[in-house]
């Protein structure tokens, strides 16, 4: 069965600074990979996804993620964060059986 | 498309009462998922349906919980009788293919 690890529980970043959130997965084949964002009191919104092809994927809100098979990673990045990026971020992996395995989430705090 | 619709958005009830949560998936999606989110346990998959048929209900915590999907456009999650430890945010999500799940806004349940 697949699994996901998000090593950072909480990250604080200054507005305008770059952000990188780590995600490592465990799965025997090429997985489907996703990043979701959850703002307080809201549902999960899909930021971006990787199925195959180009390993650098672009998402909404200026986010991008890179799939690295050798490291079993799918890290999320943003060059310059905005105060509105403060939220909880979830990495998820799917294996084609309709289910997703979610990481525990990383809470991002943005300071002025 | 209106996205995944959940009702009610908030529910406050007393211990022992029956609670019914409702979900309308995105039209054309053939998979539907019910999740529960708490601070202690994070995001947990309760049950998922494919083509209106329950495929995996191993996440349903107890017999007090039941879920139905009578047709492709409607699903319910019922808790009877409810207990204070059932207090959580319950999310419904739907997917068309490749595990790409779209989440509803959630129902915040408080059991007193």
Boltz contact constraints between the chains, C-beta under 6 A:
constraints:
  - contact:
      token1: [A, 32]
      token2: [B, 98]
      max_distance: 6.0
  - contact:
      token1: [A, 32]
      token2: [B, 99]
      max_distance: 6.0
  - contact:
      token1: [A, 43]
      token2: [B, 91]
      max_distance: 6.0
  - contact:
      token1: [A, 43]
      token2: [B, 103]
      max_distance: 6.0
  - contact:
      token1: [A, 43]
      token2: [B, 104]
      max_distance: 6.0
  - contact:
      token1: [A, 43]
      token2: [B, 105]
      max_distance: 6.0
  - contact:
      token1: [A, 43]
      token2: [B, 106]
      max_distance: 6.0
  - contact:
      token1: [A, 44]
      token2: [B, 103]
      max_distance: 6.0
  - contact:
      token1: [A, 51]
      token2: [B, 98]
      max_distance: 6.0
  - contact:
      token1: [A, 94]
      token2: [B, 99]
      max_distance: 6.0
  - contact:
      token1: [A, 98]
      token2: [B, 31]
      max_distance: 6.0
  - contact:
      token1: [A, 98]
      token2: [B, 50]
      max_distance: 6.0
  - contact:
      token1: [A, 100]
      token2: [B, 99]
      max_distance: 6.0
  - contact:
      token1: [A, 100]
      token2: [B, 101]
      max_distance: 6.0
  - contact:
      token1: [A, 102]
      token2: [B, 43]
      max_distance: 6.0
  - contact:
      token1: [A, 104]
      token2: [B, 42]
      max_distance: 6.0
